[in-house]
């Protein structure tokens, strides 16, 4: 039986939304540390796009 996280792993050729969410979260936090609000907004938006795609994905 697969665990929940195993269900989230992408198949070949699919986008790895979980890894991209992790990247954009870290990048947004780092941008805020540098007081770069434009970059933080971009990474936050990208994080949200991948989160929404993950919610809509059927596994």
Buried (B, 14 or more C-beta within 10 A) or exposed (E): EEEEEEEBEBEEEEEBBBEBBEBBBEBBEEBBEEEBEEBBEBBBEBBEBBBEEBEEEEE
